[in-house]
Amino acid sequence: MDQYRNIPGCRRCEDEPIHTPGAIQSFGAIVGLKYNDLGDLQVRIASENTRKILGCGPEQLFALTSFLDVLKDEIRDEMVARVNHTLQAGAAAQEETRLDVFQIILIFPYEPEIRLWCAIHLAPKPEGLVICEFEEYLDAFFLKDIRATKMLPESPISSMEVTPEELKKSTTSKSKPLPVIDIARQRKNKEFSSLDLFNALAQAQKQIIRCCTVHELQEVVVGLVAELTGFHRVMFYRFDSQKNGRVDAELLNPKASTDVWLGLNYPASDIPKQARDLYIINRIRILLDREAETSRLVCREASDSESPLDLTHAYLRAMSPIHNKYLANMGVRSTMSISIVINNDLWGLVACHGYGDIGIRVSLPIRELCRNIGECAASRIQQILMQQRIDARRAPTATPSSQHNASFIAASSSDLLKLVEADFALLSIDDDARAIGRLDPYPEAIAITSYLQTCKFTEIKSSDNINRDFPLISQRHEIKSIAGLLLIPLNFGGGNDFLVFFRKGQMKQVQWAGNPHTKKYQTGSECLEPRASFARWVETISGTSQEWTDDQLDTASVLGLLYGLRTPLNAIANYLEMALENQVDDKTRHILDRAQDASTSLGYVMDDLMKLTKLEDSPTQGSDETFNLNLTVARAMKGLQKDASRKGLELSVSVNEQLPAMVKGDPDRLKDALLHLTSYAFKQSNHVNVEVDLIKTKKNISMIGFTIQDNGPGKSEAELDDTFQEFEAAQDDDDWLFATKENSASPLTAEGRSTKADLALIARYLRDTNGQIRLHSEAGKGTIFTVEIPFEQVQTSDSHSRKLRNLFSPSLSGNRGLSPPGPPPSMKTPKPSGTGEKGKIAIGANGNGLGSPTTPQFPLPPRVSSAHLDAHAPQNGGAQQTNNRSSALYIDNDPEFLTSGLRLNVLVAEDSLVSQKMLEKRIGMRGHEVVVTGDGQECHDRFAASGGKVDVIIMDLKMPTVDGALATRMIRFHEKESNFRNQQSNGREVQTPRQRVPVLAMSTALVEENRFEYIQNGFDGWIMKPIDFQRLDLILQGVKNPELKRNSLYVPGQWEKGGWFFP
C-alpha cells in the first residue's frame, strides 16, 4: 500500500512500533525490576493496573525498598534465584521467547494472600531490566461448562453461503480426545497438576508423531488446540514464498459461526514484516478482549522513560488499533496464535478466534503447553517434508556397468530441465548465451538474460514473478509470458558466468477472504482502515509461475558447486599419481592405488554431471584429423542426390576448383552439417542449390563458404526468429552427444524426425570451429543459408591428384584394399555445367551426375592375408606402407584371432569415415572380406546385387538418408520377395530358399529395454560402440559355428558385451 506512504498523518500497519506500544492488556499487570547499587531489587516500571491485579498501586511499588518485601517469605529466595538466572542468560534469551512461568504469592498487612501466575524475562531495552508479568491464578483445563456457553454469541455469525459438505468438513475434529482432560472433568477438584500438564503434552505429541502427511497433521493440531483452549474457531495457516497465508485446516464451533474459511487465502499485507518477525521470536500471542481498555506503563523516574520499554517477549503486550479494527470487521473478540517456525522462518500459524461478548481466557500453563505442541508440530512437519523429498528422488532402474560408473548421471538437456521442472534455460559463458530447450518467447528470454549479465549475482536467485522481483526488467522490456527464473552463478574465480532456468506464467484463480485490495484511508483517521468484508472473493492472477521447491534449490546449489570442485579433485589425482611413481612399500601402494581409483571415479561422475549443462567440449569437439575436403563434400551430397532423384526432387551442387585439397578438421561433423542443412532446405522446396566457395585464405587458414538455397515460400520475420532459436538451442535433443536414445531417419525420409536436433548439431559444430551462419529469406523467393567455416590447410605431396575432377575415377571404386574407401561405383565423373560459374564444377541430379540410379555391383575383393600384403607391399615409402605398419600394430595386439580359419563376406553400413576405416582394417585383419557402404540405402543395394554372397551384415543404426532400422527392414523384405520369386519359378526345379542373412545392430545408444524393437526390425544380434573387436570376432564366428553362437547369446545384465538374440 505504498500509495498511502506520503499521506500526512496516515499510519500503516508496517509503520507501527508494535514491540514498544507503551501499554499492556488489562487482564494482567507488569512490573519491571532492576538491582540498584545497594543490591536491592527495585521496581522501576509498573503498569497502571497493578492495584487491581497485585493489590498494590504503582506509587506504593515505587516506594518499596525492594520488591521482595511484598513476597511471602518462602518465595523470596526462589524469586532471587529466578531473577539472577534470567540476568545470566543475557543476550542468548533474546533470540526466542522462553518465559519462566511459576506461582507467586504476595502478602500485605491485614489482607489475604494473593496467588498469581508470574512469567519473567529479560527486557531487550533498557539494559538489565527484568520484566515480571502477573496474571490471575487459574489452574483448570477448559471445561465445557456453563461459562463456556456464556462465551458464545447470541446467534451464530454468518456472512457467506456454504454447502453442508463444507460445513461438515470444518466442524468435524480429526484429533482424538485427550484422556487427561476427560479425567479432569470427572474430578471434584478441577485443578491440574504439573503431572497433568506432562500427560497432556505426551498424549498430544503421540497423535502428532503418528501423522504421515502435512495435511493430516494440520487437522490433528487444530483439534488438539481447540480442545485445550476452547476457542470457537481454530485454523492452521500455511504461508507461501510471498508470505500469503492459506487456511489448510479448520475446526469450527457451528454455534459460534457458520462461515467456513477453509481454503481461503489471506494476503501477506495482513501480517506486516515486523509482525512476522515478532511471531518468530514470541511464538504465543494472546488477546483476551479487543474492546477492553489497555493499561499504560508508569515509570519510577524520568530517566526510566528515556528508552521505551521493549515488550517483544511479553505475553501481555497490547495490540495495535489497526489489528483490533481488523478483528472487529471479522466479528472476533479474542484471539490466540501459535507460531510454526521451521528453519527460523514463519512456515505457518495456528490462529484461534473467539466470538461472543466474553473473551476466552487461556492460562499461562496452557499457553506454554500450546507452544510446545506448536514446536512438536513444526519438527514433525519438517520430517515429513524431508521424507517427501527423499521419496521423490528416483533410484536408477538398473545397476551401472563397471565400464560406465556414472552412466545413469549423464543425460540430455531435457533431463537437465526436468531436474528443476523448467520450461527452458540459458547458459551464459563469457557473456555468450547458449540455449537449453526452445526459448519461447525468444525476445523475453534474451532481454532477461541481458539484464542478468549486468547484475553479476554471486548467490542463487529464484523468483516466481519476475516483474515483481526484478522491476528494472519490466521497466525496460515488456515481459508477459515468462514469469519464473532460477539463476545459478558459476562465477568461480571472479567471472560472470551463470545458468538460468525459466518457467512460463500460469493463470490461476485465488479465493481470498475478502478483497485484499480494499484498504483505504479515511479523512480524519490516524490509521489505514483494513478491509471491512471477509466474504469469499475470487481473483484471477497472471504473471506468476509455479514456486521453486526447496529440493529444486538444493539441486541448483549442487550444479553450481560442481564447477568449483573439479580443480582440487584433479590436483588430488595428480598428487596421488606422483606418489605412486616413488618407491613405497606394498601396503602403502595398495592404499594409494585405491585412493587414485576413487578420485578418478569421482572425477568421471563430476564430468558426467557437468555434461548436464553441456559445458564440456570433449563430447562434441570431434577429431582434428587431416582429410580431403572435396571428397567429404562429394560424399555428403551423393547420398542426398540419390534420395532426391528417387523422390523426384532436384539437387544442384557446384564446387569451386580452388578449394584446398587437404585440410584439418572433423569430416564427419562437416558431412552431417551439410546433410542436415540440405535436408532442411528440401523441406521448404523441391529444388535446392548448394555452392561451395573459397572465400579467402590467410596464411594457412582458408575460409570456406557453403551456400544452400531453396526456391520455397520464404520466411517471415517471426519465422526467421524461430529458425535462429533452433540454432541457438544447441544443447537440446543432443542424442548424438549422449548415448541416451536412438536417432531416427534423416529429415528427408522420416516425418517424425526432430528438426531441432539437426539444427542443434549444426550450431554446436559451428561454435566449436568458430564458424558463422547467416540466413536470408524473402517471401515468395526462398531462403538462403550461408555457412562460413575456417579450415587449416595441410600441404601433401599428392594433393594435386585429389582434386574433385579425379574423385570419381572408376579406378577408385575397384581398389578397396586397406586404403581409405572410395566413392561407390555409381558415382560418375561430373561434367561442367553450361550454366555453372567460372572455376566451379556443377553436379546435377538428372541421372547423369551424382544422383545416377545405376544399380551398383557388389565387388568382393580378393582374399588377402597379412603375409600376402607384406610380401607385395612397396619397398619404398608411401601410404600403403604406412597402412601396413598400422595393421601390424593391430595384429600384434590380437594375434590369436588370425588363426580361427573362418572366412566371411562381411557387409558393413557405416557413415563415419573414421569408423569405416577402422572396421575395414580390424575385420579384414581377421581374414574376412569386407565391403563398406556409407548409408542404409547403399547397403541394401549392395546386398540386393550380391547374389547371396553376403554372410553377415553389420548395420549402424544412426545414418543419414536411410537409417539402420529401415535398411534392415528393406533387406528382410528383399529376402522374402526373392524367395517368393524362386518358389514361383517356371522352371521344373524350384531353387532352395535362401537362408536369412544375419544382421548385427551397431550403435553407441543401444538400450537393453528396446531389444524386442530391434528384433522386430529384423536384427539378429547387436554390438555396442566403441567396439570390442575380440567380442565381435566371437560373434562373427557364431555365423558358422552354432556352439560359439550359443556362447554369445543374450544374457540379462550383460548387454554391453553384445551378442545374438536367438540361437
Secondary structure by P-SEA (a helix, b strand, c coil): cccccccccccccccccccccccccccbbbbbbbbccccccccccccccccccccccaaaaaacccccccccccaaaaaaaaaaaaaaaccccccbbbbbbbbbbbbcccccbbbbbbbbbbbcccccbbbbbbcccccccccccaaaaaaccccccccccccaaaaaaaacccccccaaaaaaaacccccccaaaaaaaaaaaaaaaaacccaaaaaaaaaaaaaaaccccbbbbbbbccccbbbbcccccccccccccccccccccccccaaaaaaaacccbbbbccccbbbbbbbbcccccccccccccccccccccaaaaaaaaaaccccbbbbbbcccccccccbbbbbbccbbbbbcaaaaaaaaaaaaaaaaaaaaaaaaaaaaaccccccccccccccccccccaaaaaacccccccccccccbbbbcccccaaaaaaaaaaaaaaaccccbbbbcccccccaaaaaacccccccbbbbbbccccccccbbbbbbbbbbbcccccccccccccccccccccccccccbbbbbbccccccccaaaaaaaaaaaaccccaaaaaaaaaaaaaaaaccccaaaaaaaaaaaaaaaaaaaaaaaaaaaacccccccccccccccaaaaaaaaaaaaaaaaaaacbbbbbbbbccccccccccaaaaaaaaaaaaaaaaaaccbbbbbbbbccccccbbbbbbbbbbccccccaaaaaaaaaaaaccccccccccccccccccccccccccaaaaaaaaaaaaaaacbbbbbbbcccbbbbbbbbbbbbbbbccccccccccccccccccccccccccccccccccccccccccccbbbbbcccccccccccccccccccccaaaaaaaccccccaaaaaaaaaaaaaaacccccccccccbbbbbbccaaaaaaaaaaaaaabbbbbbbccaaaaaaaaaaccccccccccccccccccaaaaaaaaaaaaaaaaaaaaacccccccccccbbbbbbbcccccccaaaaaaaaccccccccccaaaaaaaaaaacccaaaaaaaccccccccccccccc
